[in-house]
Amino acid sequence: MDESADRVELDGRALVVEPRVYMLLNKPRGPISAARDQRGRQTVLDLLGVKDARLYPAGRLDAGTEGLLIITNDGELTLRLTHPRFGVEKVYEAEVEGRPTQDALDRLQKGVLLDDGPSGPARVRLLHAGETASRVELTIHAGRKRQVRRMLQAIGHPVVSLIRTRVGPLTLGDLKPGQWRRLTQAEVGQLRSAAEKGAASRTGGGDSRQREPAQRDRR
């Protein structure tokens, strides 16, 4: 559909159809994942410097977490990227205190009990094992507030630093913290396809367009 060619009317008056905007930001530490903040804190939208569209983060990263954040005005895509029903993969790299044992990593893979219920399983890789600090990669499909941090805390290895490196098929590439770029239409299509495949794998098919409230995706 060519949105620029559409004409929408209400009571005989033409309404402006807002063009879709899709951006990929490498969020640095500090800014909050919100469109605005009543307390005057810096937001991820401040980093973009874009004033011509109403944009919102598709999911959230807490102030101390870096990494890949999609920002858009496409509410349907936001739902598909954030709701657990669609199972879009999110990959995180964490530096943690200490040296996780294989038993600890196995607990993460099976899912750990958090104060608001089980975390669900994760794919886990130990990237580097040190005596005082190690690096771990976690892949999850859905999340709750600060879930990755709480999962690692639950196995006795608190997070020192955390970065999200991938959402669905998209990675940070060569973007430095604070840098952003617009997504191509092909990349938007890849995100939609990842959500469709994720939904189908969980329901065995069916209509993945059902509207359900999205959970906040803060890490």
C-alpha positions in Angstrom: 0.0 0.0 0.0 1.3 3.5 -0.9 0.3 5.5 2.1 1.4 8.7 0.4 -1.2 8.2 -2.2 -4.1 7.4 0.2 -6.8 9.9 0.9 -8.7 9.5 4.1 -11.7 11.7 4.9 -13.8 12.4 8.0 -17.0 14.4 7.6 -15.9 15.4 4.1 -12.5 16.7 5.3 -9.2 15.2 4.2 -7.1 13.7 7.0 -3.3 13.5 6.8 -2.1 9.9 6.8 1.1 9.8 8.9 3.9 8.0 7.1 5.5 5.1 8.8 8.9 5.7 10.3 11.3 2.9 11.4 14.6 3.6 13.2 17.3 1.4 14.7 19.2 3.0 17.6 22.2 1.8 19.5 21.1 3.0 22.8 23.9 4.2 25.2 23.7 4.0 28.9 21.8 6.9 30.5 18.7 7.8 28.4 15.4 6.2 29.3 13.3 4.3 26.8 10.4 6.7 26.6 9.0 9.3 24.2 9.1 12.0 26.9 9.8 12.3 30.6 8.0 14.5 33.1 11.1 14.6 35.3 13.2 16.1 32.6 15.5 13.1 32.0 17.0 12.5 28.6 15.0 10.1 26.5 16.0 8.0 23.5 14.0 10.4 21.3 16.3 13.2 22.3 19.1 11.2 20.7 17.3 11.1 17.4 16.5 14.8 17.1 13.5 14.0 15.0 10.5 16.3 15.4 8.3 15.5 12.4 6.7 12.2 13.7 5.2 10.8 16.8 7.6 8.0 17.6 7.8 5.4 20.4 10.3 2.7 21.4 9.2 -0.8 20.4 10.0 -2.3 23.8 12.3 -0.9 26.5 15.8 -1.0 27.7 16.4 0.3 31.2 18.7 3.3 31.7 21.7 1.2 32.5 21.3 -1.1 29.5 22.8 -0.4 26.0 22.0 -1.8 22.6 19.5 -2.3 19.9 16.2 -0.5 20.2 13.6 -0.1 17.4 11.8 3.2 17.4 8.7 3.6 15.3 5.2 5.0 15.0 3.9 1.6 13.7 1.8 0.3 16.6 1.1 -3.1 15.0 4.8 -3.8 14.5 5.5 -2.7 18.0 3.0 -5.3 19.3 4.5 -8.0 17.2 8.0 -7.3 18.4 7.1 -7.0 22.1 4.3 -9.4 22.9 5.4 -13.0 23.9 2.8 -14.5 21.6 5.0 -13.6 18.6 8.2 -15.0 20.1 10.6 -12.6 18.4 14.1 -13.4 19.6 16.1 -10.9 21.6 19.8 -11.5 22.2 21.8 -10.0 25.1 25.4 -10.0 26.0 26.1 -9.6 29.7 29.3 -9.1 31.7 28.7 -10.7 35.0 30.5 -11.1 38.3 32.3 -14.3 38.8 32.6 -17.5 36.7 29.3 -19.3 36.0 29.4 -23.1 36.3 27.7 -25.4 33.8 25.1 -26.1 36.4 24.3 -22.4 36.6 24.1 -22.1 32.8 21.8 -25.1 32.7 19.4 -23.4 35.2 19.2 -20.4 32.9 18.4 -22.7 29.9 15.6 -24.4 31.8 14.3 -21.2 33.3 14.7 -19.8 36.8 12.1 -18.8 39.4 11.9 -15.0 39.8 9.8 -13.0 42.3 7.0 -12.7 39.7 7.1 -16.2 38.4 9.3 -18.5 36.2 11.4 -16.8 33.6 10.9 -19.3 30.9 13.8 -21.0 29.1 16.7 -19.2 27.4 19.5 -20.2 25.1 22.8 -19.5 26.8 26.4 -19.3 25.7 29.4 -18.7 27.9 31.5 -16.3 25.7 34.3 -15.8 28.2 35.1 -17.3 31.6 37.2 -15.3 34.0 37.9 -15.6 37.7 36.4 -12.3 38.6 34.2 -11.5 35.6 32.7 -13.5 32.7 30.6 -12.7 29.5 27.4 -14.6 28.8 25.1 -14.5 25.8 21.3 -15.0 26.5 18.6 -15.4 23.9 15.0 -15.0 25.1 11.7 -14.7 23.3 9.7 -12.7 25.8 10.5 -10.7 28.8 9.4 -8.9 31.9 10.9 -5.8 33.6 14.7 -6.2 34.0 14.3 -10.0 33.3 17.8 -10.7 32.0 19.4 -8.9 35.0 17.1 -10.8 37.4 17.8 -14.1 35.8 21.6 -13.7 36.2 21.1 -12.4 39.7 19.1 -15.6 40.5 22.0 -17.8 39.6 24.4 -15.8 41.7 26.1 -13.8 39.0 25.0 -10.1 39.1 25.2 -8.1 35.9 28.1 -5.6 35.5 27.1 -4.4 32.1 24.4 -5.4 29.6 23.8 -4.9 25.9 21.1 -6.1 23.5 22.8 -7.1 20.3 20.0 -8.5 18.2 16.2 -8.2 17.8 14.8 -10.8 15.4 17.1 -10.8 12.3 18.5 -7.3 13.0 21.8 -6.6 14.6 23.7 -3.4 15.6 26.2 -3.7 12.7 28.7 -0.9 13.0 26.5 1.6 14.9 28.3 3.2 17.8 26.4 3.9 21.1 24.1 6.9 20.4 24.1 6.4 16.7 21.0 5.5 14.7 19.8 4.8 11.2 16.5 4.3 9.4 15.4 0.8 8.5 15.0 -0.3 4.9 11.6 -1.7 3.8 13.3 -5.1 3.4 14.4 -5.0 7.1 10.9 -4.0 8.2 9.6 -7.0 6.2 12.2 -9.3 7.9 10.9 -8.2 11.3 7.3 -8.9 10.3 8.3 -12.3 9.0 10.1 -13.1 12.2 7.0 -12.3 14.2 4.8 -14.4 11.9 7.1 -17.4 12.2 7.3 -17.0 15.9 3.6 -16.9 16.3 3.1 -19.9 14.0 5.6 -22.0 16.0 3.7 -21.4 19.2 0.1 -21.8 17.9 0.6 -24.3 15.1 -0.6 -21.7 12.6 -3.7 -19.6 12.7 -4.2 -15.9 12.7 -1.4 -14.1 14.5 -3.1 -10.7 14.0 -5.2 -11.1 17.2 -4.7 -8.1 19.4 -3.3 -8.7 22.9 -1.8 -6.3 25.3 2.0 -6.1 25.0 4.3 -6.6 28.0 6.9 -4.1 28.8 10.3 -5.3 27.6 12.8 -3.7 30.0 16.2 -5.3 30.6 
